[in-house]
Amino acid sequence: MSFKLTAAAVFVFFLEVWMENDSASYYTEYLQPFFQVKVSLILVVLLGTVLAIYHSELVKAYKEDLADNARLLLSAYDDLKDYKWRARILKALEKFTKNESFVLAAQLYTYSVKQAEGQLQIKINHLDGYVWEKTDLNAMVQTYYSLDLSLYRDFERARKKFVRGEFEELLRFIQKNNHEISTSVEINDRTAIQYALVRLALDLLEDVMDFEFFLDPAKVKKITNHKRTGILRGLLLKGEFYKFLHEGNSEKKGRVYLTKTITIKNTDHVFLLTLSPEILDVEDTEAQMENLVETLIEGMHKAEQITYNEDST
């Protein structure tokens, strides 16, 4: 930088002298002797200045290219790690489905939760899965759920009291929302969410007390056709495994679904298992289901650990 400033100052000095004197006499008196003797030095100075500027630009461009290439390499490395991890996860899902006689399919989803504009917003994306041959399955690719925060908080408050052995608030929640569902004219997302929370509350109560619940089957069918919420109900239980049955009259009728949230690579996931109806005929159904859940979770964490160890070597 100092060299460039010096060269510029010399140039400006000669220019000012030229302008203040007659150009012919100025050249004869000042420049001609200098050029005759020092031409090579001036050329060296000018050429050196040009080369210095050119070299500076080359170095700058090289550093920028190097930084861009480094970013591309890091991105490619991250993509490779993600590919290897996804391959391990898919292999674990395939092995689990093939080894467990009641399992027809195993699906893994990521999910995220945000609170905004008075809503609890949940986004679910399909990550990977494996389906046993000849099994008809329509996997959900992506879906969104928007829960009214006041409705969700009412449910959570009632659920926490239920865990402490206080059932009254959960019963009131069921009665209030069941009445709203029964009298609603239009079936929309709010109706589907209300039904999901009422259904979840009933599932919590069924093991501890008898409770009469009636909702027009035709309306239930309309609600479930509008928006399926089984995986949402499992997600809201926050770490507990949740069982639900297929609601409908297709060939999928009677299928059992298990879902549970799990953390993998510091990211929230939820898996969905599709089970044969025959699992309901075994004596220890609940124990069998719980064992399936634990086996899958163990396989997921093992796949994650193998990938981590490979990346560290």
N, C-alpha and C positions, 0 to 999 in steps of 0.2 A: 504493500500500500504506500509506504514512504517513497519507494522508487517511482511510482506512478506520479505522485505529487511533485517530486523533483523535476521529472521530465516535463510536466505541464508548466511548471514555473519558468523553466528555461525557454520554452516555446513562447510563452506570453511576453517574456522580457525582449526577445528578438523581434516580436511583432510590434511592440510599442516603439522600439528604436527605429524600425523601418518606417512606421507611420509618421514619426516626428522629423524625418530627414528625406531629402530627395532620393528617390529609389535608386537612380543610377549612381549617384555619388556614394550613396550608402553601400551599395553592393561593391563598388570599386574600392572604397576605403576600408570597409569592415569585413565583408563576407568573402570577397574573392581570395584574399590571402589565406583566410581560414579554411575555405573549401579546398584550396590547392594543397594545403598541408594536412588537413584533418578530415578529409572526406570519409575515410574508413571509420573513424571514431564516431561521426554523426550517424553513419549507417548502422553501426553496431548499437548505438543508443536507441535509434528508432526501431530497429529490428528487435532489440531486446524488449522494448516496451510492448510491441505487438505480440511477441511470443509470450511475455508474462501474462498479458490479458487473455490470450488464447488458452494458455495452460490453466489459468484460474477457472475459465469457463468449462474446460474439459474435466477438471477435478470436481467441480460442482455437479456437472451432469453425471459423472461416474458415481458420486456419492448418492445422488438421487436414484439412479438405477439400482445401486446396491441395496438401498433401503427398500425399494419396490420389490426386488427379488427376494429379500429376506421376509417381507410380509407375505409374499406368495408361497414361500416354502413353509412358513409357520401355518398358514391357512391349509395348505395341502397336508401337513402333518396332523393337524387337528381333524381334518376330514378323514384321514386314514384311521386315526384312533377311534373316531365315531363309527366308521364302517366296521372295524374289528369288534367293537363293543356290540353293535347291532347284530352282527353275525353270531356272537356268543349268546346273546339273549334269545335270538330265534332258535338256535340249537337247543338251548335249555327248555324253551316252550315245546319244541318238537319232541324232545326226549321225555318230558313230563307227560305229554298227551299220549304218546305211544305206550308208556309204562303203566299208566293208571287206567284200569279197565272201565271205570265209570265216566272218564273224561272224554268228551266229544270234541272240545275245542278249548284253547287257552289264548286269550287276547290281553295285550298290555297297552295301556293308555297313559298319556301324560295329562295333567290337569293344572289349572291355575285359578286362583280365587282373588277377586277384587271387590272392594266396597266403593260404590260410586252412585251418586244421584238417587240415594235412598234404596239402592238395590244391592243384593249380594250376587255378583256376576261370576259364573263358573264356566270356564271353557275347557272342553275335553277333546283331545286329539288322539287318534289311533296311532300307535307306534309300530307294533308288530304283532304277529299271532300265528298260530298253527291250528289247522282244522283237520280232523280225522276224515279219511276217505268216505265218500257217500253221505257226508253230513251236510244238510242244507243249512247254510248260515249266512245271514246278511249282516256283516260287521259294520258297526257305526264308524264312519270315517272321522267326522267332526261334529260336535254339537255344542250349543250354548244353553245355559239355564240362567234365568233371572228371577231371583227370589226377593219378594218384598221384604225389606229388612225388619219391619215391625212384625210381620208374620213369622219370619225365621227366628227372631228373638223370643217371641212367645213360645214357639216350639222348644227352643233350647232351654229356656227357663223351666218349662214343664218337664223336659227330659232330665235335667239335673236334679230336680226334686224327686222324680221317679227313682233315680239311682239311689237316693237317700231313703227310699221307702215311702215317699209321699206321693200317692197316686191321684189325688183329687184334681190337681191342676192339669194333668195330662188328660184326664177324663173330660174336663171342661173344654179343653182344646179340641178334642175329638168331636164333642157334641156341637160346639159352635161352628166349626168348619164343615162338618158333615151337613149341617142344616143349610149353610151357604151353598155348598155344592148341589144339594138336592133341589134347591129353589132357583138355581141359576138357569137362565134361558140360553145363554151363549156359552159354548165350550171354547176356552182360549187358554193361553199359557198359564195365567194365574189359576184357573181351575185345575189344570194338570199339576201345578206345584202344590196346591192345597190338597189334592187327592194323594200326592206322594207323601206329604207330611202326615196326613191322617192314616194312611196305610202303614207308614213307619211307626207311628204311635201305637197302632193296633198290634203290630208285630212285637213291640216291646211289652205290651200288656198280656199277650196270649199265654205266656208261660206262668203268670202269677195270678190270673183271675179270669173268670168268664165274663165276657162283655158282649151284649147284643148290639150288632152293627148291621144296618141295612142301607144299601144304596142300590138304586135301580140298575140291574145288570146291563141294560141297554145304554145307560148313561156312562157306566164304567167302561164299556167297550168304546164309546165315542171318545172318552177322555184318553184311554190308552192308545187309541189310533191317532189321536191328535199329537201326543208327545209321550214317548216311553221314558220312564223315570227310574227304572230299577237300579241302574248304575249310580244315579244321583243319590238314591236312598242309602246305598252302601257307602258312598263318599261322605255323606253327612254324619255317619256313625264314627268317623275319625279313628280308624285303626282297628275297629272290631270287624269280624267277618260277618257278612250279611247274606242271607239266603232268600231267594224269591222264585216264584214259578212263572212260566210263560202264560200270559193271559190271552187266550184266543182259541180258535177252533181249527187252526191249520195243523199240518203234520208235526209242528213243533209243540203242540199242546202237551202239557205235562212235563216238559223239560224243566230241569232245575238249574238255577244260576247261582253262582257264588261270587262275591266280590269283596275286595278289601284294599285299603290304601297301603302303599309301601313307598319308602324313600330309597331311590337308587341314584347314585352320583349326585347327591345333594339336590335332587329334583323330585317333586311330588309325582307319583305314579299311582294308578289304580288298575288292578287286573280283574278280568271277568272270565270265569270258568263256566263252560256249558257242560252240564252233566246229564247222563241218561236218567230217565224217570225211575229205572230199576234201583237206584240208590236209596229210594224211599222205602224199599221193601226189606232192607237189611235191618237187623235188630238195633245196631248201634249207629244209626244214621248220623246223628250229630257228631259223634266221635270220628266217624269216617270222614265227614266233611272237614272237620277241624284238622285232621291229619293231612288231607289233601292241600289245604291252605298252607300249612307249615312246610310241607315238602316242596311246594312251588316257591315259597319265599326263600327257602334254603338254596334252591337251585339258582334263583335270581342273584342272590348275594355271592354265590360261588362263581357264577359267570362274571360278575363285576370284578371280583378279586383276581381271577385269572387274567382278565384283560389288563388290570392295573399292574400286575407283576410283569406281564410281557412288555408293557410300555416302559417299565422302570429298568429293564435289562439293556 
